[in-house]
Amino acid sequence: MTNFKSVTMALMLGLSGFIAAPAQAELTLPPFTDGVIEPMPIAVPDFIDEGGASDLARNIAAVVAQDLAGTGLFANTPKEAYISNITSFDAPVSYPDWSAINVQALITGAVQAGGDRIVVKFRLFDVASGQQQGDGLQFAGTPQSWRRMAHKVADAVYSRITGEGPYFDSRVVFVAESGPKNQRQKRLGVMDYDGENVAYLTDSSSIVLAPRFSPSGDRILYTSYASGFPAIYLMDVASLQARNLGELPGTMTFAPRFSPDGQSMVFSLEQGGNTDIYSMDIGSGQMRQLTNAPSIETSPCFSPDGSQIVFESDRSGTQQIYLMSASGGEAVRISNGKGRYSTPVWSPRGDMVAFTKQNEGRFHIGVMKTDGSEERLLSASFLDEGPTWAPNGRVIMFTREGAGAGGQAGLMSVDITGRNLKAIKTDGPASDPAWSPLLP
């Protein structure tokens, strides 16, 4: 019997890191560096119920299939096309039956439930070569965490075939909106990357904006109008306790982002009609001014190594994107196309910056190299804004006006090649998404 590598989920939101299985044969997609690719046909039969888990077995397999197909890189083979079915997890695979219906990758699995614990195991097969891909993997956790285990299975398959980092087992914090547009109420929500498992972190008693996860995913920075003026708050995700990080008389603070080590933040401070960028040590509250100009400097974001900050400024007369040292000093403009650029966000890989662009009456989400070269626009709409990166740096989520319920604000995602643009399901209007790191 094939050996399994086991991972235990002790808590609903606690899972140890993904263990990669060694390769035995090469089941890979061709390079997908441009916007055109033929999806790989896959099959994900219902997982086998090995005791008290018939619904979970079926549901976990469905989520795995949805995750993979949702990337646009894989095409699910409908069950009615199957020639043979998987009736036992350890039974030999009839490769000719799957090859006959053009399946290239076959994912089989089994689920066992007992008390407050379920165990999920799976295998990946290359149909063309007739070989299993590496060792199987096994996850264990609570029944309530079944979706996380499904995402973990999909992450393992996705990473094995594409060579990309995982991202399905992650969460997104966002601003959930309700009420008519001119009286919109806002509160912080958090959900799985696919819009499921929504929980609300604040009530709608005050306006909230621009939430951002910490690098460890256990805290959130956001802007709140609880005091009547915009001010930055820090929330502990587990306890939902939030504290104001300090209000200075006659100032407004907003647009915060964590440093890569999570110990400090950069943000914008408006005072006397002028807006500059500051940093703050979160523990001590000690602040440092990083820009000093009569123009508006805002939307700062650290590079992954913490050495630089990308931000937007209108110092040239229109909104453009600049880079500077994390300690401040001279800034270099990197946006050079027509139009106005805003909301820059550094890729987790460190090689690109995502941004919002407005030009000739249209809004776009785009990416460019950190030196401003190779600009690529990924979307175009009446109003697209506020990109956020998936943990693996391959997918971007953003706000689109008109994409949500009733034609209001909604969330969209797109691959960095510009392909697979799609809406993210939310219960109501939503905006300001921010992706978490991969969950532990």
N, C-alpha and C positions, 0 to 999 in steps of 0.2 A: 504494500500500500504506500502511496506517495506520502512523504513526510509533510507535516504542516508547521508553519510558523504561527505562533499564537500571540494575540494581543488582547489584553483584558480592559474592558471599560468598567471601572468601578462606579462611576457616577454618570448621570445622564449627559453632562457636559464635560466629562473628563475621559480622554482616550489617549493612550500613549502613542508615540510617533509611528508613522507608517514604516513597515519593514519591507524593503524591496526584495523580491525573489530573484535569484540568479537566472540568467537566460539559458534556455536549452536550444531554442531555435529562434529565428528572426521573424517576428510578426510585427511589421512596422508600416506606418503610413508613409507615402512619399513626402518629400519636403513640401510644406504648405506656407511658403513665404509670400505668396501672392494671394489674390482673392478667389482663385479657381481651384477646386479640388473635387475629385470624385469620392463621395463618402464610402467608407468601408462597410460592406454588408456584415452585420453581426446578428447573432441569435442569443436571446437571454430567456430560456425556458423557465417556467415557474420553478423556484427552488423546492427541493424535496423537504417535506415535513417529516422530521425524524422524531416527532413526539410533541403533541400539544401546540403546534405552531402553524396550522394550515393557512390561516389568514396572514400571519406575519410572513410566511414563506412566499406567498403570492405577492404581497405588497412590497417586500424588499426587492424582489426581482423586477417589479414594475418600476421602482424608483431608480434602480441601477440602469435599466434600459432608457428611462427618461433622461437621466443625467448625461449619458453618452450620446444619445441622439440630439440632445439639446445643444451640443457643441457644433453641430453641423458637419462633424467629421465622420460620423457613423450613421448608418441607416439600419433601423431595426427590421428584421424579417418577421412578417406577421405569423402568428401561431398557426393560422389555417394553412399555411404553406408547408408546415413541418411534415416530413415523411415519417420520421420516428420521433419519439419523445424520450425524455430522460426520466426513468422510473426509479432509479437507484443512484445515489451519489457515487458509489464505487463501481458501478457497472461500466464495462468498456464502451467507448464512444464509437458509434457507427459512422465513421468519417464519410464514406460514400453518400450516405443519406443527406448529410449537411452540405457536402460539395455539390450535390445534384440541384440544390436550390440556391446555389451561389453564395452560401455563407462562408466568410473567411475567418471570422473569430467567433468562437463559441464559449459562452460563460455559463458554467453550471454551479449550483450551490445547494446548500442544505441548511436547515434551521432546526434547532432543538430548544424547547422551552421547558423550564422547571422552576416553579416558585417565582422569585423576583429576578431570574437570570435567564438570558437567552444566549445561545451560541450560534454564530453565523460562520460558515466556511464556504469557500468557493475555489474554483479552478478556472484557468483560462487555457483554451486550446487553439492551436493554429490548424485549421481544417486542411489547408493545402499540403502541409508537411506531415500531418497526422501525428503531431506531437503536442504534449502539454508544455505550457510556457512556465518554466521554473516550478518552485514549490507552491503548494496551495497556501492560502492565508486563512487564519481563523480569528474572529473577533468575539469577545464576550462582553455582555453588559446587561442593563435593565431592559425590560420590554418597552419602556417609554423612550429608550434611545435607539429604537430600531431604524429610524430614518438616518441617524448619524452613521450607523453601521452600513446601511445601504450606500451612503455617500462615500464611505471609506472603501467599499468594494469597488465602486465606480472610479474613485481616484486611483486605486491600484491598477486597474485595467487601463485607464486613460494614460497614466504615466508610463506603463510598460510599452504600450503601442506607439505613443507619440513621442516619447522622450522628454515631454514637458513636465513641469512640476504640477502637483495636484492643486485643486481649488474647490472641489465640490463641498468638502467638509469645512465650511466657513460660514460666517454670518454677515449680515449687512445691517447697519444702523441707519435710520432714515427719519425724515420728518413726515409723520402721518397727518393728513389734513382732512378737515370736515367743515361743513357749512358752506353757504354761498361765497362766491369769490371775493366779494367786498367785505365779508365778515368772517373770513376764514379762521378757524381755530386750528392750532398746531400742537402736536405732542410728539415726543420721541418714541419710535418703535424700533424693534429689532426682529429680524427674521432670518431663516435660512437663506442661502444664496438664491434659491429658486422661489422665494416668496412664501414658503410654508413656515409653520411654527411661529407665528407672529406673537410677540409679547410687547406690552407698552411699558415704558420706563418712566414717563411723566404723565401728569394729567394735562388738560388743555386750559389751565387757569392763566398761563402766560405764554407768549410767543417764544418758540425755540427755533434755533437755526444752526446749520453747519456742524452737526455732530462728527466727531473723529475718534476712532479707536486708538488705544495705546498699542505699542508694538507687541505687547503680551496679551492684548485683547481683554484685559480685566478692568480697564477704566475707559471712560469716554469724556472727552472735552467737548463743550458745546457753548453756544451763545444763547443767553436767556434775557428776556425783558422783565423778569420777575420784580425787579426794583423800579421799573419804569424806564430804565435806560439799558442799552445793550451792555452786558457784562459776561465774562467767561466763567463757566462753572465746570467743576470736575466731579464726575459721578463714578462711584464704585459699582460695577455691574452686578456683583453678587448681592450686595445689601441695598442697592438703589439709593444709598445715601449720597447727597450732592452738597458741595460747598462752593461758595463764591470765592474765586481766587484773588479777590481784592478789587475794590472800586476806588479810584482816585477822583476826588472832587473835580467836576468840570470836564471829565473825560468819558469816552466810550471805548470799550475794548471788544474785539470781535475777531473772527477768522483764525482761531487757534489751531495749531498742529503740534503733535508731540515730536520730540527729538528721537532719533533711532534707539537711544538707550532708555527712553521713557522718563528720564529724570528732569527734563526741562521742556519748554515749549517756545514756539515763536507765534507772534500774533500781531494784529494791528491795533494801534491806539490813536484815537482822534482827540485832539485838544486844540481849542481855539481855531477850528476850521481847517487844521492841518492833520494829515494822517501819516504816521510813520510806522516802521516795523521795529518791534522790541523782542527780546528774549526774556524768559523768566525761569529761574530755578524753582520748580514746583514745591520742593520741600521747604525752602527758606523764604520764598517770595521775592528774592533779590532780582531786580530787573536791570536790563542793559539795552540802551538804544542802539539799533543797528543801522538805521538810515536817518538822514537829517536833510530834508529837501522840502521846498515849498509845494511840491507835487504830492499826489496821492500814491502811497505805497501800501499794497495790501496783498492778501492771498499768499503768504509765504509758505514754503514747503521745503523741508530738509532733503538733501540727497541721502541715499541709503547708508552711506558711510559717515554721515554727519558733518562733512567738511564744507559743504556749500548749501546755499539757500537759493531757490528759484522763487520769483515773485512777480507781480504785475505792478506797473507804474505808468502814469501819464506824463512823466517828465519830458518826453519828446513831443508832447501835444496830443497824443492819443494813447490809449491803453496798449502797452507792449509788454513783453516778457524779458526779464533780466535775471542774470546770475550774479551772486556775490559770495564772498567768503562767509562762513557761518559766524564769524566774529565781526562782520560788517565790512565797511570800506568800499572801495571802488566797485561799481557794478558794470557788467557787460550786457548789452542788449543782444538777445539771440533770435527774436522774431523779426522777420524781414519781409514777409509777404504783405499783400494788400489787406486792409481792414484792421480791426481792433482785436487784440488778444487778451484773454483773462483766465483766471482760475487755473494756473499751472500746477501740475501734480507730477512729482518724480516717480518713474516706474520703480517697482521693487527690485528690478534687475539692474537699475542704475544707468541704463543705456538710452532711455527716452524720457521725454516730458509730454504728458497729455495736457490739452488746453481747450478752452472755448474760444471760438473765433466768430466775429460778426463782420460780414462783408456783403455789400449790395442787398441789404434787407433780409439776408438769411443768416441763420446761426448754424454753426458746425461744431462737432467734436473732432479734434485732430490730434496727431502725434508728430513729434519731430525729434531728431537727435539732440543731444544736450548742447551741441554747438549751433543749433538752429537749422542744420541741413536736413534734407530728406523729409520735408513736411508732407504729411499725408492727411487728407480730410476723410473722416470715417462716416460722417452723417451730414444731413442737411435738412433743416426744418424751420418752421416759423419761430421756434425758440427751443434750442438744445443748450444745456449748460451743466457745469459742475461735474466733470469726470472723476471717477475713482477707479483704481486698479484692483483687479483680482490678485490674490497672493502670489500667483505664478507669473504675473506680468504679461499675460496673453489676452485677457478680456477686460473691457472697460464698461462700467455702468455709469449712467448719467440720467439727468432729468430732462423730460420732453414735455412741453406744454401741449395739452391735447391728447396725450397718450393714455391718460388715466380714466377712471370712471366718470361718465357724463361729460367727456371731452375736457376734463381738467388735467392737472399735472399728473404725470406718471413716470415710471422708471423704464429705461431701455438698457439693453446691453449689446455690445458689438465686439467682434474679434479685432485685433490690431491690424489685420489685413483689410478691414472694412467689410468683411463678409459676415453672414449670420446675424444681421441686425434683427432684434426681436424685443417684444415687450415683456416685462417682468410682472407677474400677476400680484396685485395688492388688493386689499379689501375696499380701498377708497383712494382718493387722490393722494399722491406721495411725491416727495422731492428730497433733495439733499442727501443722496445715498453715500455711504462710506463703508468700504469693505473692511472686514476684520482680517487679521492674519489667519493662517490655517489653524484650526482649533487643536489644542494639545491632546 
